[in-house]
């Protein structure tokens, strides 16, 4: 392509800039599928940050019966400066992250496999994802906080 | 503007496809592992150390868990790299964050593998 040809094309194109997190995001209305998408990213990031906590739980719960008791005791008596409710809250965050990431991930795989790319299906599957992951989080979270 | 030289956008062949595929393959492996673990966890028997440690006692389960740990680290690497590429523009900061991500993931994976085979 010659230089003149590219110039005429680029000149008439509208310019898109990145949105600003502070001025644009509060008024940015995302569709449900958009929320699923950004929450997928946030939940993945949360799990990345909590990975040492996960490996710590894996370590404590498996190494010996003594360490297993220490592991369960953290949810009763807390750990160091962190009271038990905080440990449970972090675990709840981890639980939600996993359930959301899992459900939204299955949605991705399903869309890849069935070439489901219509606007309607994108919306309905996003609503389903949100419903399933939140319901499971409430169910397991209630168990975590000893409600049943 | 030339499309080559120092301002060239550096992306290798099949770059995106490989990451896309890796993320999906590792995701399927982890999803299957989750189901396998849940099934064993919900097997009849009192919940406690014996039951929990028993799940990871066999060599095939240790091997599967090892595959899971590698999958998780690789999957997280692709995802975290995407996040840094999208939101962090200064090359130096981005590189530092990517190095931190690798150290974090390799460290966690090493720890988990040690726990697994010490049992």
Boltz contact constraints between the chains, C-beta under 6 A:
constraints:
  - contact:
      token1: [A, 44]
      token2: [B, 79]
      max_distance: 6.0
  - contact:
      token1: [A, 48]
      token2: [B, 76]
      max_distance: 6.0
  - contact:
      token1: [A, 48]
      token2: [B, 80]
      max_distance: 6.0
  - contact:
      token1: [A, 51]
      token2: [B, 108]
      max_distance: 6.0
  - contact:
      token1: [A, 52]
      token2: [B, 108]
      max_distance: 6.0
  - contact:
      token1: [A, 55]
      token2: [B, 108]
      max_distance: 6.0
  - contact:
      token1: [A, 55]
      token2: [B, 111]
      max_distance: 6.0
  - contact:
      token1: [A, 55]
      token2: [B, 112]
      max_distance: 6.0
  - contact:
      token1: [A, 58]
      token2: [B, 112]
      max_distance: 6.0
  - contact:
      token1: [A, 58]
      token2: [B, 115]
      max_distance: 6.0
  - contact:
      token1: [A, 59]
      token2: [B, 115]
      max_distance: 6.0
  - contact:
      token1: [A, 62]
      token2: [B, 53]
      max_distance: 6.0
  - contact:
      token1: [A, 65]
      token2: [B, 49]
      max_distance: 6.0
  - contact:
      token1: [A, 68]
      token2: [B, 49]
      max_distance: 6.0
  - contact:
      token1: [A, 105]
      token2: [B, 27]
      max_distance: 6.0
